[in-house]
């Protein structure tokens, strides 16, 4: 997904794709999915940011890493322009970073890239913690390359992995070798 935003009369091209979690981990040494899930668990802050509410209770911020949005913004901007300045220098040169305006855009982009087109037919979810490493391992196992990931969304990558697993774990007992009687009735 691509989106342009203007901050202090400067335009930034934001891009997110299936490579975003890997770029995030590579740049910051932090797990994209764990940071995202931690942020999602703090629904009150997200809802307030999405609604443009500037009045955030300080107690709500106790377990919330406010720099998550800065990191997301920088990674999305870097995906749109690989020649931007390093993270700290990039933000030092910004006059402002209006979180109340930027957070809803970032959340929309995350929601869009994480959306799966497949219906959830799983009987139960795995208890395994979903990390960038497990995501990258699944991508490699299914044959998705880094270049592939730069052209699809996270949801598409997860759908592809689901299809890959489903095709290889179908019940093989339902198939049998055709007999002459099968050919005759065909």
C-alpha positions as CSV (number, residue, x, y, z in Angstrom):
1,X,0.0,0.0,0.0
2,X,1.2,3.5,-0.8
3,X,0.1,6.7,0.8
4,X,1.4,10.3,0.7
5,X,1.3,12.5,3.8
6,X,2.3,16.1,4.3
7,X,4.0,17.2,7.5
8,X,5.1,20.8,7.9
9,X,4.7,21.4,4.2
10,X,7.0,18.4,3.3
11,X,5.5,15.4,1.5
12,X,6.4,11.8,2.6
13,X,5.7,8.8,0.5
14,X,4.8,5.9,2.8
15,X,4.9,2.3,1.5
16,X,4.2,-0.9,3.3
17,X,4.5,-4.5,2.0
18,X,5.3,-8.0,3.2
19,X,9.0,-7.0,3.6
20,X,8.1,-4.3,6.2
21,X,8.5,-6.6,9.2
22,X,12.0,-7.7,8.0
23,X,13.1,-4.1,7.4
24,X,11.8,-3.1,10.8
25,X,13.7,-5.9,12.6
26,X,16.9,-5.2,10.5
27,X,16.8,-1.5,11.3
28,X,15.7,-1.5,15.0
29,X,16.5,-5.0,16.3
30,X,13.0,-5.2,17.5
31,X,10.3,-7.6,16.5
32,X,7.7,-5.9,14.3
33,X,4.9,-8.4,15.2
34,X,5.6,-8.3,18.9
35,X,5.7,-4.5,18.9
36,X,2.5,-4.4,16.9
37,X,0.7,-6.9,19.1
38,X,1.8,-4.9,22.2
39,X,0.4,-1.8,20.7
40,X,-2.9,-3.4,19.7
41,X,-3.3,-4.7,23.3
42,X,-3.5,-1.1,24.4
43,X,-6.8,-0.5,22.6
44,X,-7.6,2.8,24.4
45,X,-4.6,4.6,23.0
46,X,-5.3,3.3,19.5
47,X,-8.9,4.4,19.6
48,X,-8.0,7.8,20.9
49,X,-5.4,8.3,18.2
50,X,-7.7,7.1,15.5
51,X,-10.4,9.6,16.7
52,X,-7.9,12.4,16.9
53,X,-8.3,12.8,20.7
54,X,-5.3,14.6,22.1
55,X,-6.3,14.1,25.8
56,X,-4.4,10.9,26.7
57,X,-4.3,9.9,30.4
58,X,-0.7,9.4,31.5
59,X,-1.6,6.1,33.3
60,X,-2.5,4.6,29.9
61,X,1.0,5.3,28.6
62,X,2.8,3.3,31.3
63,X,3.3,0.2,29.1
64,X,3.2,1.9,25.8
65,X,6.2,2.6,23.6
66,X,5.4,5.9,21.9
67,X,8.4,5.6,19.5
68,X,6.6,2.6,17.8
69,X,4.8,5.1,15.6
70,X,8.1,6.9,14.8
71,X,9.7,3.6,13.9
72,X,6.7,2.6,11.7
73,X,6.7,6.0,10.0
74,X,10.4,5.8,9.3
75,X,10.3,2.2,7.9
76,X,7.3,3.1,5.7
77,X,9.0,6.2,4.5
78,X,12.3,4.2,3.8
79,X,10.2,1.7,1.8
80,X,9.0,4.6,-0.3
81,X,12.4,6.3,-0.6
82,X,15.5,4.1,0.2
83,X,17.7,7.2,0.2
84,X,16.3,8.9,3.3
85,X,18.5,9.9,6.2
86,X,19.2,7.5,9.1
87,X,16.4,7.3,11.7
88,X,17.7,9.8,14.3
89,X,18.8,12.3,11.8
90,X,15.5,12.0,9.9
91,X,13.5,12.9,13.0
92,X,15.9,15.6,14.2
93,X,15.3,17.5,11.0
94,X,11.5,17.3,11.3
95,X,9.9,20.3,12.7
96,X,7.0,18.3,14.2
97,X,5.6,14.8,14.2
98,X,1.8,15.2,14.7
99,X,1.0,11.8,16.2
100,X,-2.8,12.5,16.3
101,X,-2.7,13.0,12.5
102,X,-0.2,10.3,11.6
103,X,-1.3,7.4,13.8
104,X,-4.6,6.8,12.0
105,X,-2.8,6.7,8.7
106,X,-0.2,4.3,9.9
107,X,-3.0,2.1,11.5
108,X,-4.9,2.1,8.2
109,X,-1.8,1.0,6.3
110,X,-1.1,-1.7,8.8
111,X,-4.7,-2.9,8.7
112,X,-4.6,-2.9,4.9
113,X,-1.3,-4.8,4.6
114,X,-2.2,-7.4,7.4
115,X,-5.7,-8.2,6.0
116,X,-6.0,-11.7,4.7
117,X,-8.4,-12.6,1.9
118,X,-8.8,-16.1,3.2
119,X,-11.6,-17.0,5.6
120,X,-10.3,-18.3,9.0
121,X,-11.0,-22.0,8.8
122,X,-8.5,-23.1,11.4
123,X,-9.9,-25.1,14.3
124,X,-7.4,-23.6,16.7
125,X,-4.5,-21.2,16.7
126,X,-1.0,-22.2,17.5
127,X,0.4,-21.3,21.0
128,X,3.7,-20.4,19.3
129,X,4.7,-16.7,19.5
130,X,4.6,-15.2,16.0
131,X,7.9,-13.4,15.4
132,X,9.7,-11.9,12.4
133,X,12.0,-15.0,12.5
134,X,9.0,-17.4,12.3
135,X,7.5,-15.3,9.5
136,X,10.7,-15.2,7.6
137,X,11.2,-18.9,8.1
138,X,7.7,-19.6,6.7
139,X,8.4,-17.3,3.7
140,X,11.6,-19.2,3.0
141,X,9.9,-22.6,3.4
142,X,7.2,-21.6,0.9
143,X,9.7,-20.2,-1.6
144,X,8.9,-16.5,-1.2
145,X,11.9,-14.4,-1.9
146,X,12.8,-11.0,-0.5
147,X,11.9,-9.5,-3.9
148,X,8.5,-11.2,-3.8
149,X,7.8,-9.8,-0.3
150,X,8.5,-6.3,-1.6
151,X,5.6,-6.6,-4.1
152,X,2.9,-8.2,-1.9
153,X,1.2,-7.4,1.4
154,X,1.7,-9.3,4.7
155,X,-1.8,-10.7,4.3
156,X,-1.0,-12.0,0.8
157,X,2.2,-13.7,2.1
158,X,0.2,-15.3,5.0
159,X,-2.5,-16.4,2.6
160,X,0.2,-17.9,0.3
161,X,1.7,-19.8,3.3
162,X,-1.7,-21.0,4.4
163,X,-2.4,-22.4,0.8
164,X,1.1,-23.9,0.7
165,X,0.5,-25.8,4.0
166,X,-3.1,-26.8,3.1
167,X,-2.0,-28.3,-0.2
168,X,0.7,-30.4,1.4
169,X,-1.4,-31.6,4.3
170,X,-4.6,-32.6,2.6
171,X,-5.9,-36.0,3.6
172,X,-4.0,-38.4,1.3
173,X,-6.2,-41.3,2.3
174,X,-9.0,-40.0,0.0
175,X,-7.0,-40.6,-3.1
176,X,-6.3,-44.0,-4.6
177,X,-5.0,-45.4,-7.7
178,X,-7.7,-45.7,-10.5
179,X,-8.8,-49.2,-11.4
180,X,-10.1,-50.4,-14.8
181,X,-13.6,-50.1,-13.5
182,X,-13.0,-46.4,-12.8
183,X,-11.8,-45.9,-16.4
184,X,-14.8,-47.8,-17.7
185,X,-17.3,-45.7,-15.8
186,X,-15.5,-42.5,-16.8
